[in-house]
Amino acid sequence: MSIESINPATGEVIETFDPFTAQQIDETLARARRAYLHWRTTSFAERSTLMRRVAATLRARKAELARVATLEMGKTIAESEAEVEKCAWNCDYYAENAETFLTPERVATNAAESYVEFTPIGVVLAIMPWNFPYWQVIRFAAPALMAGNTAVLKHASNVSRCALEIERIFREADAPEGLFSTILVPGAEVEQIIADPRVAAVTLTGSGPAGMAVAAAAGRAIKKSVLELGGSDAFIVLADADLDAAAAMAVRSRFQNAGQSCIAAKRFIVEEPVADAFAQKFAEEASKLRVGDPLDAQTQMGPMARADLRDGLVDQVERAVAMGAQVILGGKADDGAGAFYPPTIVTGVTTEMPLFREETFGPVAAVIRARDAEHAVELANDSEFGLGGNLWTSDIERGRQLARRLESGAVFINGMTASDPRLPFGGVKQSGYGRELSSFGIREFVNIQTVWIGPAAANTPPVSVAAE
């Protein structure tokens, strides 16, 4: 069965692709393994030179790459261009910093010399989602390649052209053959690829069920995995917050990329004294968003990526309303072509409703009332997810104290949760494990190797010898 790329703004098929045959998959993995055996011997200077070429190629191809992403998954052209630019920044960041992050660390022991080395591990399989079709890939690839690994990408099927464009970018930047490769296969074939002995590790950004399946497959093969899964990020607004600033950022945090982001704010938990005022300001700001053709530079929000995803969101809203929630903005799907759904704000949401319990991957904001700050933290933590979150308050020290109690991989105080090459990115609970970006991310796919050189140094305490 062929793989289809469908324009979510029109419902039209853009392009079809033939899935890779078993022979094509085998050849791709073989090239990746051969490339690794050479690439691991290169210097950081050589790797850095290539990564800077990749960054330059991304910038040179920004307009066409952005158009491909917008056509395949519906984000606005401005957001697509910004995504490509961010990818280039990430490449430059690791070109500059990878050697420092992976410098051997000397440790004083009873040895004449002992240190910790960070060496590459091999071919890393990356299973990536459609919502940020370039960034999710380069977020992983830049550090992994700078560490001396090679990469094979299995992208979401609805962004197959984006996947092939990323491979083309590396080819145009004169990357060694097999350093970065794309395979077009359905999800059902992933498990056998993970099991292939030429694959050393796997990283996934995706849904909880996909994470469970990949973690199980990697576990059976005893292979390292990193999972960045769903999120239901809390956006806490305390009574002393700047409501105008919070409402303005709430709109950006919830409706960017049509709300299709794992770290988008989803549950807006507001102290009761300011809950009504915040909801009103939030709705006023959100009502100004211009929804339409994502290729139009004036459009601020395009369609959702697929019609079935839009239909699932409609169901979540309808179930919440049936349980007593109130829609104060939006809430009605467009009857025209495309997978459009308007910016929607729902108030009166309680903890048993789907808009609180489930991840809402689209432009719907759930507003929940909290009695006080303690209750707000309790509500925020009352979730199976723990990816990111926001906290709005004028008392920064109080904000720091509350942040320590939030069960999430990141807390942004008076700002929007975002991934940044300089900061570690990842979650806890059902949001996954492991970290991407920063020095922590580049060390996920390396062998942290102890090197001990004898004979033992004089005048040092002996070390007992045991089996382990």
Residue, then its C-alpha position, 0 to 999 in steps of 0.5 A: m500500500s502506498i504512503e500518501s501525503i495529504n494537504p490538510a488545508t484542502g484534503e487533496v493528495i499532494e504526493t504518494f510514495d512507495p514504502f521501502t522494500a526489505q532490500q532497501i531497508d537492509e541497504t540503508l542500514a548497511r550504509a549507515r553502519r559503514a558510515y559510522l565505522h568511519w565517522r566515529t574516527t573523525s575529529f570534532a573539527e571535521r564534524s563541526t565543519l559539516m554541521r555548519r554546512v548543514a546549517a547554511t544549507l538549511r538557511a539557503r533552502k528555508a523558503e522551499l523547506a517551509r512550503v513543503a512543511t506547510l503543505e504537508m501538515g498545515k502550519t502557517i508559513a511563518e511558523s514553518e520558516a521559523e522552524v527551519e531557522k531554529c534547526a540551523w541554530n541547533c546545528d550551529y550550537y552543537a558545531e560550537n559546543a559538542e567538543t566541550f560537552l564531550t571532553p574526557e573528564r579526569v577523576a582522581t582515583n588510586a590509578a596512575e591515571s583515570y578518566v571518563e571518555f564519551t564515545p559514540i555507540g553506532v547507528v541511532l534509529a529516530i522515529m519522529p512525529w509530524n507536528f514539527p517535521y524538521w525541528q524534531v529531527i534536527r533536535f536529535a540529529a545535530p547532537a547525535l551526529m556531532a557525538g560520532n553516531t550516524a542516524v536513520l530516520k523513520h518519519a511520520s508517514n504524512v510528512s514523507r516529503c519533509a523526511l526526504e528533504i532532510e536527507r537531501i539537505f545532508r546530501e547537499a551539505d556533502a555529508p558522507e554517504g549513509l551518515f543520515s538516511t531516511i526510510l519510508v516504512p509503515g509503523a508496523e515495520v519499526e519493531q523489526i528495524i529496532a531488533d536489527p543488530r546494526v541499530a544501536a539505539v532508538t529515540l522516539t518523539g510521539s504518543g504514549p502508545a507509540g512510546m510503550a511499543v518502542a520501549a518494549a521493542a528496545g527493551r527486548a533487544i537490550k538497546k538504549s532508548v529515549l522517549e519524548l511523549g505527550g504532555s498536558d502542560a499546566f499554565i498556572v495563573l496566580a492571583d498576583a500575576d500580570l493578567d494582560a501579559a499572561a493572557a497574551m502569552a496564553v494565546r501563543s502558548r496554546f494556539q501556536n501550530a494550531g495547538q499541536s505541540c506536546i509542550a503547548a499549554k493545555r490546562f489553564i489553572v487559575e486562582e479563583p479571584v482572577a479566574d473570570a477576568f483571565a478567561q475574559k482577557f484570554a478569549e478576547e485575545a484569542s478571538k483576534l487570531r486570523v485562521g485560514d490558508p497557511l500559505d498566506a503570510q497574514t494567517q496566524m493559525g492554519p488547519m490541524a494536520r489531519a481530519d481524524l485528529r480534528d474529529g477526535l478533538v471535537d469529541q473531547v470538547e463535546r464530552a466535556v460540554a455534556m459533563g457541564a463545561q461551557v464553551i466561551l469561544g469557538g467550539k464549532a468545526d468548519d464545514g468547508a474543506g480542510a481540517f480546520y478547527p477554530p481557537t476554542i476556550v472552555t471554562g468550568v472544566t473539572t478534573e473528571m472531564p476529558l479536557f483535563r484527563e486527556e491530552t488535547f492535541g489541537p486548538v482547545a484550551a481548558v480553564i480550571r479554577a483553583r482555590d489557591a496556589e496550593h490547590a493549583v499545584e495539586l491540580a497541575n500534578d494531577s495528571e499522568f503527564g509531566l513534560g512542561g508547564n508555566l507559572w505566572t506570578s509577580d513573586i519570583e521567589r514564591g514561583r521558584q518554590l512552587a516550581r520545585r513541587l511541579e512534577s514536570g521536566a520544565v517549568f517556565i515562570n512568566g514565559m512560554t514553555a519552549s525547547d532551546p538548544r541550551l537547555p535540557f528537554g524531556g519529561v517525567k511520568q507518561s511524558g517519557y524519559g531521557r533528555e534531548l538538547s544541551s550537554f545532557g542530550i548529547r550524552e544520551f547516545v554515547n558510551i560513558q566509558t571508564v578508563w583506568i591506567g595502572p599501576a596504582a599510584a603510590n600512597t593511595p587507599p587500596v580498592s577492594v576487588a569484587a565481582e562487581 
